[in-house]
Amino acid sequence: MGIAVSSWAMAQAVSRSGGLGVVSGTAIDTVVARRLQDGDGDGSIRRALKTFPDQAFVAEALSRFFIEGGKKSDVPYLLLPKFNLHPGDFATKFLVAANFVEVWLAKQGHDGLIGINFLEKVQMATPASIYGAMLAGVDYVLMGAGIPSEIPRVIRELSRHEESKVSIDVENASIKYYLSFDPALISGGAATVITRPQFLAIISSHALAAYLNRDEEVRPDGFVVEGPSAGGHNAPPRGNTPVGEDGQSQFSPKDDADIAKVKATGLPFWLAGGYSTPAKLQEAIAAGAVGVQVGSIFALSFESGITEALRSQILGKIADKTLNIITDPYGSPTSFPFKYADLEETISDSTEFSSRVKLCDLGYLRSVIEKPNHQIAYRCSGEPDKTFLFKGGVEGANKSKKCLCNALLANIGMPQVRATGYEEAPLVTLGSDLSGEEALLALYPNGWSAAQACEFLTT
């Protein structure tokens, strides 16, 4: 669900209702830093941080980011350092602490299960993020947008508080590159007893399920099988015509996983993408699934991190049957197709998109490049054209790219404010199957809670 749309409050509500509540781990360090700069009005962040093992670091983090009463609305947010292959201690510790905070808060007041979702694409955040979530007792780790073959090993190592590393995709690499993380960096962390969480690989094909199931080293504990109607990033179409006449990604039956072959792995699986109604849940169970993963109906619930203005606009368009979901083959810096709602005052609008000055100040989706002199550079297609080309980018390849990092933070009411006065505009990702939302809107014309969405699915 993008960045902090599936926040701790929503995950907690879903878990209280008997489901697996899942928080988003993407850019959660920036989210926590901005919550602190906004004053941490309900005190939840500071309450969670009081239980973090490394209290000396907590004091340092609060000194840097917490603003009593919150910053002024026209003052820019203070940024964290961007990810790189050799991150500084503060950035790494803050990443651990932020993941800890989100999971710890989600787990309060109930004995249900909590998971956290990561993007394989954001590789340089992976080990520290997983460790932070595990320190807070996360029950499930989910990862998609790539091939997460190293994650089972990383989880095993970190559950023992051992140093772990992940390989990093580097363009033009002459050697193998890794990012290492040592849990000893967190003072007092080793005293926490960690129960190894279950790992679910988010996949779109039965072939990837078979590949990951081949041996214990890379085998997950289960799969989430996403179809092409799912929101967020989709796997590229496998057909001969990946882009249709309307300029959108064009999917075909080739893009549907063979569920019987996924079932043949013997691992539990959940189905996702268009499974937001009771009938589709029963269909999934009949196919052998444990259950379903559902996003959009919860993204539009009261507990969602999406701003009320965006939620109201979306629900109004669903009611009028005028909401258009676009599957953009070129918009994401990852080069994966990306789904978003066509809404006013968001960068789905061409005028709003063209008025934004290009820059990359968050860098979560940057690519790592080895230059001819063997030095490392970090490139994002959301950067200014000259910068992108200087770092070896292909001319024209960044023409339609959208800054998802800044836009997704604007979705949750945390837009960066520029010195010029420009405020970053949002971009809301939703699945293209709206049948669940339409049914819920008929039941609850003024909107619904996460608990009501759970009840709708299971009755």
C-alpha positions, -999 to +999 in steps of 0.1 A: +000+000+000+028+024-007+043+042+023+025+040+057-010+037+042-010+003+060+002+020+092+004+005+127-031+016+135-046-002+105-025-033+111-036-034+147-073-031+137-070-059+112-052-081+138-079-074+164-104-086+139-087-120+134-066-112+103-029-108+097-023-071+101+006-060+079+025-027+082+044-012+054+082-011+060+089+010+029+105+044+038+094+039+074+125+057+087+114+088+069+078+084+081+089+082+118+113+111+113+085+132+100+060+121+126+085+134+152+090+166+133+052+170+132+052+169+170+042+132+177+008+146+188-004+114+205+030+105+219+029+071+202+064+073+186+080+083+219+061+057+238+074+030+215+110+044+215+110+041+253+111+003+249+138+003+222+170-014+235+194+014+226+183+043+248+214+063+241+205+063+204+169+072+212+180+104+230+202+113+199+173+107+175+148+127+195+173+155+198+177+156+160+141+152+149+115+158+177+098+192+176+075+200+205+041+211+190+053+203+154+071+222+128+055+251+109+036+240+078+058+261+055+091+247+069+107+218+050+112+185+068+147+176+078+159+146+058+177+115+067+209+105+049+202+085+017+209+048+015+243+037+002+266+007+003+283+020+034+257+037+056+266+057+086+258+045+121+231+070+127+211+062+095+214+025+102+203+028+138+174+050+129+163+025+103+163-003+129+145+019+154+118+030+129+109-005+120+108-014+156+085+014+164+059+006+137+058-031+146+058-025+184+028-001+181+009-025+158+013-053+184-001-034+214-034-043+230-040-077+214-025-111+209-030-113+172-004-116+144+015-087+128+035-088+096+057-062+078+060-058+041+092-048+023+103-042-013+132-063-026+141-034-048+150-013-017+179-037-010+201-014+010+175-011+037+168-048+040+189-062+069+185-033+093+148-031+086+142-068+092+162-067+124+143-037+138+110-055+131+123-087+147+133-069+178+097-058+182+085-094+178+071-093+142+053-125+133+056-124+095+080-108+070+067-103+034+087-092+004+080-087-032+091-066-062+120-089-070+134-123-062+139-125-024+160-156-024+184-143+003+158-134+029+153-168+046+191-168+053+191-132+065+162-139+089+179-170+103+211-150+109+195-120+124+173-141+147+206-152+163+219-116+164+246-126+139+260-102+113+243-106+079+247-093+044+227-091+012+240-089-023+233-056-041+224-052-077+250-030-093+249-020-129+281-027-149+295-044-118+330-059-122+328-076-088+300-088-064+288-061-041+273-066-007+258-046+021+266-058+056+247-052+089+260-061+123+233-063+151+260-054+176+255-018+164+223-017+185+234-015+222+213-039+242+198-056+212+214-090+218+196-093+251+163-095+232+151-130+226+139-132+190+115-158+177+121-163+140+092-148+120+076-166+091+087-154+057+063-151+028+076-144-007+053-122-028+053-136-063+034-134-096+044-167-113+044-204-105+079-206-120+093-184-093+075-205-066+092-236-079+126-218-081+123-205-045+111-240-033+141-258-047+162-260-015+161-250+022+186-222+018+162-200-003+128-216+006+102-193+021+076-204+046+049-196+020+038-175-009+015-145-016+005-149-053-004-116-068-023-112-100-019-082-124-050-064-110-031-058-076-022-023-067+013-009-064+040-024-086+031-053-110+054-077-127+060-067-163+035-083-188+047-115-204+027-112-236+039-101-270+022-067-267+032-054-232+018-019-239-017-014-253-031+013-276-041+033-245-005+035-234-010+013-204+005-021-195-015-048-212-018-081-194-030-114-208-036-150-194+001-155-196+004-132-166-018-154-144+001-179-122-009-216-124-023-220-089-022-258-091+016-256-097+020-232-067-001-256-046+022-285-058+051-269-039+034-280-007+039-246+009+009-225+022-001-196-001-025-167-002-040-151-033-039-114-040-052-090-067-090-089-071-098-110-040-117-083-021-151-100-019-165-129+002-170-149-030-134-144-041-122-154-007-142-187-009-128-192-045-093-188-032-098-213-004-114-238-028-082-235-049-061-245-019-051-211-006-049-204+031-066-171+025-063-138+006-042-107+008-064-076+003-052-040+000-074-014-015-105-019+006-083-014+037-064+016+020-098+033+020-108+024+055-109+050+084-077+036+098-058+041+066-029+065+065-043+082+033-055+117+040-092+123+044-093+146+014-079+119-009-101+091+006-132+112+002-123+120-034-117+084-042-149+072-026-169+098-044-155+087-078-162+050-069-198+060-060-201+078-093-184+050-112-159+075-126-127+063-109-101+053-134-071+032-124-041+035-146-014+009-150+016+030-161+044+010-178+069+038-176+061+059-145+080+041-118+118+045-114+119+008-109+108+002-145+080-021-132+044-012-142+028+009-114-009+013-107-024+046-096-058+064-094-065+092-119-073+120-094-074+158-094-044+176-078-021+145-079+007+138-103-015+115-123-026+148-138-003+159-167-004+195-156+005+187-120+032+163-132+048+188-156+048+216-130+071+197-106+108+204-107+127+171-109+149+161-080+157+131-059+162+139-023+149+107-007+165+081-029+148+049-019+145+037-055+180+047-067+200+023-088+236+016-079+261+019-108+298+011-111+314+037-133+343+029-158+368+041-131+352+015-107+338+042-085+302+038-073+274+062-082+237+063-074+212+072-101+175+077-101+154+084-132+135+109-110+166+131-109+171+162-131+179+153-167+215+165-166+222+146-135+206+115-148+226+116-181+258+125-163+255+092-143+251+072-175+213+073-179+200+068-214+186+099-229+148+099-228+146+070-204+135+093-176+109+113-196+078+099-179+093+089-145+074+100-114+090+106-080+071+079-061+090+085-029+078+121-025+044+114-039+036+085-016+046+105+014+022+132+003-005+106+003-003+103+040-001+141+047+036+144+049+045+163+017+079+180+015+077+217+012+102+233-011+120+267-007+100+280-036+067+272-018+059+242-039+043+213-020+049+178-033+017+164-048+004+128-041-001+098-062-025+071-048-020+035-057-050+012-058-059-021-074-079-021-106-107-044-094-131-022-075-158-048-068-150-050-031-150-012-027-183-009-045-199-035-023-186-019+009-198+015-002-233+002-007-232-011+028-214+019+043-221+051+023-201+072+046-171+049+046-160+018+066-136+007+093-109-020+089-130-042+112-160-037+090-139-046+060-128-078+077-164-087+087-175-081+051-149-105+037-155-133+062-194-134+063 
